Amino acid sequence: MIPEKPTNEEDLKDEKKALSGYAKYTGVAFQMMAIIGVCAFIGYKLDEYYQNETQWITALAGVLGVIVSIYQTIRQLKS
């Protein structure tokens, strides 16, 4: 079933506001993934450089990435 297009200006504004919210939260999700991914990649490269058998630096960098991304998300959503 195809939804009907809004007919008046208030409906159009509500629809644009909803789409704006979706775009905002989608952007936040991609930003979180990028921060975590970059931190984990840096940790992986450091483990590779130091030739560690157990990848502790990768694990710690991943956790640090999660903490930084959550902090960044909370800071962005407050404003």
Backbone torsions as a table, in degrees:
resi	resn	phi	psi	omega
1	MET	NA	126.8	-178.0
2	ILE	-90.9	127.9	179.1
3	PRO	-69.4	147.5	179.3
4	GLU	-74.0	149.5	178.4
5	LYS	-76.3	143.9	178.3
6	PRO	-63.3	144.8	-175.7
7	THR	-104.3	-31.8	-177.8
8	ASN	-108.8	171.2	-174.8
9	GLU	-65.7	-36.2	-179.8
10	GLU	-63.9	-41.1	177.9
11	ASP	-64.4	-39.3	178.2
12	LEU	-63.9	-42.4	178.9
13	LYS	-64.0	-42.0	179.1
14	ASP	-63.3	-40.3	-179.7
15	GLU	-66.9	-42.6	178.8
16	LYS	-65.0	-38.0	178.8
17	LYS	-64.8	-40.5	178.7
18	ALA	-65.5	-43.4	178.9
19	LEU	-65.7	-35.3	177.5
20	SER	-64.0	-41.0	177.8
21	GLY	-64.1	-42.2	178.0
22	TYR	-61.7	-44.0	-179.3
23	ALA	-63.6	-39.8	-179.5
24	LYS	-62.7	-48.3	-176.7
25	TYR	-72.5	-30.9	175.5
26	THR	-66.5	-41.3	177.4
27	GLY	-62.4	-39.3	178.4
28	VAL	-63.4	-41.1	179.8
29	ALA	-63.5	-44.6	179.0
30	PHE	-65.8	-35.9	177.8
31	GLN	-65.0	-41.7	177.8
32	MET	-62.0	-44.3	179.4
33	MET	-62.6	-38.7	-179.5
34	ALA	-66.3	-44.2	-179.7
35	ILE	-62.3	-47.5	-179.5
36	ILE	-64.1	-42.6	-179.9
37	GLY	-63.1	-43.6	179.6
38	VAL	-64.8	-43.7	179.3
39	CYS	-63.2	-43.5	179.2
40	ALA	-65.2	-38.7	178.7
41	PHE	-64.4	-43.4	177.7
42	ILE	-62.0	-43.6	177.0
43	GLY	-60.9	-40.9	178.8
44	TYR	-62.6	-45.4	-179.8
45	LYS	-65.0	-37.1	177.4
46	LEU	-66.7	-41.4	175.7
47	ASP	-61.8	-39.4	178.6
48	GLU	-66.0	-41.7	-179.3
49	TYR	-64.6	-44.4	-179.4
50	TYR	-84.7	-0.8	178.0
51	GLN	54.3	47.0	177.9
52	ASN	-76.7	135.7	176.1
53	GLU	-72.8	-44.2	176.1
54	THR	-98.1	130.4	-173.2
55	GLN	-87.5	68.6	179.8
56	TRP	-71.1	-38.0	-178.5
57	ILE	-65.4	-39.3	177.4
58	THR	-61.6	-44.8	-179.9
59	ALA	-63.9	-45.8	-179.9
60	LEU	-66.3	-39.3	178.5
61	ALA	-66.2	-37.0	176.8
62	GLY	-64.1	-43.4	177.6
63	VAL	-64.6	-41.5	176.9
64	LEU	-61.3	-40.1	177.1
65	GLY	-62.1	-40.2	177.8
66	VAL	-63.8	-44.5	-179.2
67	ILE	-63.4	-45.7	-179.7
68	VAL	-64.6	-40.8	-178.9
69	SER	-68.4	-36.9	176.8
70	ILE	-66.4	-43.0	177.4
71	TYR	-59.8	-46.3	-179.1
72	GLN	-63.3	-40.6	179.7
73	THR	-64.8	-45.8	179.4
74	ILE	-62.2	-41.9	-180.0
75	ARG	-63.2	-40.5	-179.9
76	GLN	-70.5	-40.3	-176.2
77	LEU	-74.6	-20.3	176.8
78	LYS	-68.9	-33.7	-177.1
79	SER	-89.5	NA	NA
